[in-house]
Amino acid sequence: MPPQITARISAHDWLVEVPPLSSLRADQLGRWQAARIDGKLHRRLLDGRIVVYPSPTSPPQEVDASDEIHRRVAGLALELTQRIAQAGDAFALVGDGTAADLFDGLRRCSEWSAERLDDERQRFLAAYPEPVEILPPDRYRDVVVLPATGCPNGNCTFCAFYRGRGFRPLGEAEIARHLDAVVELYGPALALRTGLFLGSASALSLSNARLCRLLDLAWERIGHKRRGAAAFWDPDHSPRRSAAQWTELSQRSLRAIYVGLETGLSPLRESVGKSGALDSLVSALRSVRDAVSAESMRLGLMVLIGLGDKETARAHYDATAELIRELPLARSDVVFLSPLAGSLPPQQLTDELVQFKRRLRTLTPAQVAPYAIEHFRYFA
Ligand code: SF4
């Protein structure tokens, strides 16, 4: 008979599963990360909010930190402890730890009161000078560090993330305090993060000297991350970099940069608040590829699906496809297709995405993947 309760344990976290209704995952300190209670999945965000997924197909519901949910999670930890103790052969444990380690973890988890978890929320607010609004989908498990806040553009009609928040680099002392606070907030759970994301809307708008200092300091404080660092880049609001400067960043393990192309149709791009000077954007992207190989630095481009009215929609796809075809992208690069919520009826938007994905796959060696911006949460 297969085991009815399974658990996986590592030096930094653990997970217990009793399918289909219960599961619990927590870090080494016992702070819960995800809990399935009566079949509903709950996930804790670093900023203290909780997201509830009533079923695998239903949309998530966000709730502010709820004492009731924290109490139920603590109760689940106690219940799982009892069930494992009585399970005998119906329990299986894998990973780097013993049943005693797991019982210890479950005990710690049961001891986290709602008040203590609320303190974590306050620590997050103290550590991060602005909310973590968005990450590229392949960097969701990064630890975010903010060398700046806000957006150097802030004019895009389709984006509400940074409205009214101008770009502000953090001073050296602020960055040092921020890094200390982030390291303390994560604690041992920092080891669970696979990369470092230099946040706000365009960290690459900072000078190379600043970025190099920040990367040196961040690696020293946070420790090595196997996926290196990544950042958003708005080339229209950034210093032009020489090949030597790109190389400097690459040598400090900047491994991926993400650019909001949105469309290859110049007037349409301008009409939504970005520069229509696509030649300059293309030349900036080429300058990266000329300086650093695709294996050393991944390029990620974001394209909006559903942009434009009836007259321009076709031209948007044609021009975007043509521009992407001409870019020096490699298999390790990625083009993210992001459906613009509300631009078209949901089914039509999905159909557009599928069609565009098929078309791009014939034109570029880069990966082409959907990017549902609204699904991003900075999970604990
Ligand atoms: S540049 Fe990016 S972050 Fe800034 S307003 Fe436009 S879409 Fe939003």
Residues whose N, C-alpha, C, O or C-beta is under 5 A from the ligand:
A	BS01	SF4	C151 N153 G154 N155 C156 C159 Y162 A201
